[in-house]
Amino acid sequence: MKHLFSIILLSTALITSAEEVELNTIKLFNGSIEIDVPKEFKSLAEGQFKSFYTAETMPKLVYANEAKDVRIAFDSKSLSSKESDLPRVTATVKAGLEKLHPKSKMKDTGINVINGHKVSFIDYMNKKPEKFFELMFFATYKGQVMSCTFHSPKKGYKPWKEVAYKIMDSFKIIK
């Protein structure tokens, strides 16, 4: 009976709806960008997130839940890019992901207009060696490409996927 109660508690904890996740707006890159992140997430110091990323993919800023298994990483690169470059940037990143994770399944890619700016995205599920969901999105501002990667374990990812898209939809460039 005690075991059954533990299983019920665990399964209810995994069934968190996107509506239950409260979002707060933060400013990034010297106040150039506003975006929502879950209120419960904390900004991690570089030493706390170095083990999750390779030198090539090391972001500038990471927010995570307490367990650090659900993370939002932010980065920006000076590439003298314009919005018209987003399809090329997205195709390049997608090809790199397919090479890095050949067993991954690309669910969706595209370009949306969010708060007046084009934002490209890649939604995929990695299957091996680690099973996880990621939503990556990109936008240009001040000649740079800003990237955001939302990462969550595959198990229990569906509510987090809704949250990831809400985060992307909150993206705003401050003039």
N, C-alpha and C positions, 0 to 999 in steps of 0.2 A: 504494500500500500504506500509506504514511504517513497519507494522508487517511482510509482505511478504519479504521485504528487509532484515529484521533481521533474518528471518528463512534461507534465502539464504546465508547470511554471516556466520551463525552458521554452516550450513551444509558444506560449503566450508572449514571452519576451521577444521572440523572433518575429511575431506578427505585429510589428509597429507600423502604423499607417503613416503616410507622408504628412497627413494633417496634424499628427501628433508631434512632429518635429518642428520646433519653433526656430525660426530663422532670424538672425540679426544682420544688419548691414555693416560691412567693414569697408575701409578705404585702403587701397593698395597703391604701390608705386608712386609715393609722394602725393597721394590724394588724387591721382589721375584716373583711378578706376574705383567704382563702387560695386560691390557684389554681396549677396547674402550668403551666410554660412550658418550651419546649425548652432544655436545658442550654446549648447553643451560642449561644442568643440573648443579646444584650446590651441593657441599658437605654440608650435614646438620650437625649441632651440635646435640649431643645426646638429648638435651632438645627439639629439633625440630622434632625428630622422635619417641620419647618414646611412644607417644599415638597410634602409628600404630602397635606396636609389644607387645607381652606378654613377661614376664620375661624369659620364656623358649626359645623364638624365637628372643630375642634381638640381632640384628647384631652389628658388630663392626663399620661399616661404611655404610652410606646411601647417595646416590645421587638422586636428584629428580628434576622434572620440577618445575616451579614457583608455580603452584597450589598444588603441592605435592601429586597429585593423580596418577602420574606415577613415580614409584620409582625403584631403583636398590639397593638392600641390599647385603653387602658382610660380610662374617664371616669365621672364621677358628677355628677348634678345634683340639687339640692334641689327636689323637686317635691311634697313632702308625699304621697308615694305609698305605697300598700299593695299587697300581692300581688294583691288583687282588681283592681287597675288595670292589670296586665300585658297582658291582651288589648287594651285600648284603646291602651296605649303601643306595642305591637307593630303594631297596625293603622295607627297614625299614622306610625310609622317606615317601614313597608312602603309606604304610599301616597307618602311622600316619596321613597323610593328609586325607585319606579316612575315618578315625575315627573322625577326627576333623571336616571335611566337608563332611558328608555322601551324600549330594545332588550334590557333585561336579562330573564332568565328566572328567575322565582321557583321554586326546586326544592322547598322545604319550609318550612313554618312550624308552630309549635306551642308547647306548654307542657309541660315535663317537671318532675318533682319530683327534685331532685338534693340529696343530703345533707339532706333534710328541708325544702327550700325550693323554691318554684316558680321556674322559670327559663324565660322565653320565648325563642324563637329564630327567626331568618330565615336561610335558606340560599339563596343565589342566585348566578347566573353572569351577569356583565356581558359583553356582546358587542361594544359599540362605545361610544366610540372605542377604549378600551383593553379588552383581554380579560382578565378576572380572576374569581376565585372569592372569595366572602366568606361567612363565617358570623358573624352578629351575634347576641349574646344579651344578655338583660337580666334583672336581678333587683332587688328592693327591699331596702333595709336602712336602718335608722335614718331613715326618712322620705325617703330618697333613691332614685334609680334609678341602678344601676351598669350600665354598658354595656361590652361587650367586642366588638371587631371583629377577626376573624382574616382577613387579606388575603393572597392568593397569586396569582401569575400563572396564567392558565388552563393554559398549557403545563406539564405535569408536576404538576398540582394534586391528583390523586387520593390520593397518600400524605399530602399535607398536609391534605386533607379529613379523613382518619382522625385525624390529630393534632389538628385543630381540635375535633373532637367529643370526643376524650379530654380536651382542655383544658376544654371546657364541663362534662364529667362530673366534673371535679375541683373545681369551684366549691364553696366552703364559706364560710358566714358564721360568724365567730367571735363567740360571745356575750360 
